[in-house]
Amino acid sequence: MQFFYHPHLFSDNIVLSAEESNHCAKALRKKPGEYIFITDGKGNLAKGKLLNRDWNACVIHLVGLQENYGVRKMELHLAISPTKNPDRMEWLVEKSIEIGVEKLTFIICEHSERPRLDLERMKRVGISALKQSNTTWLPYMEILSYRDFMIQHGDVQVHKFIAWCDDSNEKQLTDQLITMNKVMLLIGPEGDFSEEEIQLAKHYHFTEVKLGNRRLRTETAGLYGCCVLAGKAEEK
């Protein structure tokens, strides 16, 4: 089943973007009268009938809508420091959507190698991954400084974990009992969180955890943490 993307599905007819129309009419050679499936990235999946074959503006008549398609038992919020190479973050965005992440925050830490990130490009990568993996949930994405992140999200009532390279800490993420339906995981830069950042996380009652017994690259740590928590979501 091939998914297309349109941000608004609550109308009788929609017009696909030029990129989506080109894919529909030219690449896949869809013909008028054929049915396709469209998601808005907000958990909605619509079935629509193609009314025309236009490489720039395919008109779709919506005939059905399923809300909360593929909704998970757990909402996962991944907060991660951008890597110096943005391609590694694009890879993480793609894989995290395939696994299932509802919120994605790029946090600028004291030791972050990249203070900026093209968020619009990350969203485009996310939409592509959304369609490819036949999912309907596009994570809400944002960029915040570490302190602003804590101010905005530190007090929320969720399971909160921070993963960092502390040899004295023996708490593994795999061993943590998840009793709430929302989880937040913090992953620092290659140079790790600063002591001040660790203390701020403790102030907001984040649980310190390890991601196995090996040192992982930032994007690998993010993916590993998502996999562990996604597995726990399936167990609930």
HUQUIBEL-V850911 format. One record per pair of residues at least 4 apart in sequence whose C-alpha atoms are under 6 Angstrom apart, sorted by sequence separation. I is the first residue (numbers start at 1). GAP is how many residues later the second one is. If there is no record, write none. Layout:
# HUQUIBEL-V850911
I_GAP + I_GAP
This chain:
# HUQUIBEL-V850911
16_4 + 17_4 + 18_4 + 21_4 + 22_4 + 23_4 + 24_4 + 25_4 + 54_4 + 92_4 + 96_4 + 97_4 + 108_4 + 126_4 + 129_4 + 144_4 + 149_4 + 150_4 + 188_4 + 193_4 + 202_4 + 216_4 + 226_4 + 16_5 + 25_5 + 39_5 + 53_5 + 96_5 + 130_5 + 144_5 + 188_5 + 201_5 + 216_5 + 24_6 + 39_6 + 52_6 + 38_7 + 108_7 + 38_8 + 51_8 + 37_9 + 51_9 + 37_10 + 50_10 + 36_11 + 49_11 + 36_12 + 48_12 + 49_12 + 35_13 + 48_13 + 35_14 + 48_14 + 34_15 + 47_15 + 48_15 + 33_16 + 34_16 + 47_16 + 33_17 + 47_17 + 32_18 + 46_18 + 32_19 + 46_19 + 32_20 + 45_20 + 45_21 + 44_22 + 44_23 + 162_23 + 44_24 + 158_24 + 159_24 + 160_24 + 161_24 + 162_24 + 163_24 + 43_25 + 44_25 + 76_25 + 77_25 + 79_25 + 81_25 + 158_25 + 43_26 + 76_26 + 77_26 + 78_26 + 79_26 + 80_26 + 81_26 + 75_27 + 77_27 + 79_27 + 80_27 + 81_27 + 25_28 + 190_28 + 84_29 + 25_30 + 84_30 + 82_32 + 94_32 + 5_33 + 7_33 + 22_33 + 3_34 + 4_34 + 5_34 + 6_34 + 21_34 + 3_35 + 5_35 + 21_35 + 94_35 + 98_35 + 21_36 + 103_36 + 105_36 + 107_36 + 173_36 + 21_37 + 102_37 + 103_37 + 104_37 + 105_37 + 106_37 + 107_37 + 108_37 + 109_37 + 172_37 + 173_37 + 18_38 + 105_38 + 107_38 + 108_38 + 171_38 + 172_38 + 18_39 + 107_39 + 171_39 + 16_41 + 15_42 + 16_42 + 15_43 + 15_44 + 14_45 + 161_45 + 163_45 + 14_46 + 160_46 + 161_46 + 162_46 + 163_46 + 13_47 + 161_47 + 163_47 + 13_48 + 12_49 + 13_49 + 12_50 + 154_50 + 112_77 + 111_80 + 43_93 + 43_94 + 41_95 + 42_95 + 41_96 + 39_97 + 41_97 + 78_106 + 80_106 + 74_107 + 75_107 + 76_107 + 77_107 + 78_107 + 79_107 + 80_107 + 81_107 + 74_108 + 80_108 + 81_108 + 92_127 + 3_128 + 74_159 + 73_160
